[in-house]
Amino acid sequence: MQRKIIHCDADCFYVAVESLFDKSLIGRPVAVGGASERRGVISTCNYEAREYGVRSAMSSAHAMRLCPDLLIIPPNMERYKEASRRLRRIFDEYSEIIEPLSLDEAFIDVTGADQYQGSATLIAEEIRRRAKEEIGITVSAGVGPNKFLAKVASDWQKPNGLTTISPADVDAFVKALPVSRIFGVGKVTAQRLKNLGVETCGDLQSMSELELASSFGSMGTRLYQLARGQDDRPVKTNWRRKSLSVEHTFAADLSGLGECLSQLPALSQQLVRRMRQLDRGYEPVKGFLKLKFSDFSVTTIERVSAGTTLKDYRRLCEDAIERGAGKSVRLIGIGVRLRDSQVGDQHRQLPLFPESGHGLPQTVTTHLAVTNSN
């Protein structure tokens, strides 16, 4: 049976929710994020702010330079979670096969739905109508025969739009689709493809899978498939982690290795707390560390042999600092790559949480506790 996938994405979700509580925000440039004087980052912004060039993940200070009238609101996650729960309850009435991607975004498989004579387009329209009437927010939706096309379609007529790509329309649609609209194709990959004379998926179709794999590795195979509108990934109702991390942007740049190392114990404690919330199916297999320097360049180091102790993160930090060539550091992040025993190596079923533990394997918990007390 041909799949019928809906991708729903609430428009400017955080700002939209804030506008429900403060009508004066409507029509003015607004963002949700950290304060500019504290080196905050924009989480999301409305379209009035985007007209000035403000974007998610941009520093708040830079956003204020682009738009001096920008109002930056601190995030209120409880409000957003409640709105997300209400949106999810609407989704639940049309399918049991739902894959949330974030608080405001989800794939919904309505292949077997009997509402509206099984029309995915009519179901998507009904979801959008109810989101507006019952919650007060607008939702853009895309309908397609697979996740890739549904995701592209939901962004096609944002904000507050609905686009359907029927199986009969796939070939014509993807041939004209810019390669930059493919998930995972950033500025660097797009430029590399442009250097090869490739700007649309139609251009990409002229290259063999072998050529793409030779130039782009495993991403090349993915490009070959998506350029033809092929995506056999199912909508997953059970989402499993591959990694877990914490990070912090500092109010003032850290200068030198010593100042960076002094921040690791607090980050380690945060990571321990987050790890304790995971279920027993996960096993940490290696640690990684990320530094963002004063010029916004980023370096990440991880090693297969590295563990997840504070000592390991110190070693990774020492190596990462060398890459910065003396530049000060504005952000540090640490994390772990995870092996999932539910889907991983069936010959290795080691529990993440020992019966007497509280989250991390006993060796990791003990090491961090001892080191942090010094």
Secondary structure, DSSP 8 states (H G I E B T S, - for coil): ----EEEEEETTHHHHHHHHH-GGGTTS-EEEE--GGGT-BEEEE-HHHHTTT--TT-BHHHHHHH-TT-EEE---HHHHHHHHHHHHHHHHTT-S-EEEEETTEEEEE-TT--GGGG-HHHHHHHHHHHIIIIIS--EEEEEESSHHHHHHHHTTT-SS-EEE--GGGHHHHHHHSBGGGSTT--HHHHHHHHHTT--BHHHHTTS-HHHHHHHHTHHHHHHHHHTTT-------SS---SEEEEEEEEEEEE-HHHHHHHHHHHHHHHHHHHHTTS-TTEEEEEEEEEEEETTS-EEEEE-TT--SSHHHHHHHHHHHHHHTTT--EEEEEEEEEEEETTTS-TT----SS-TT-SSS-HHHHHHHHHHHT-
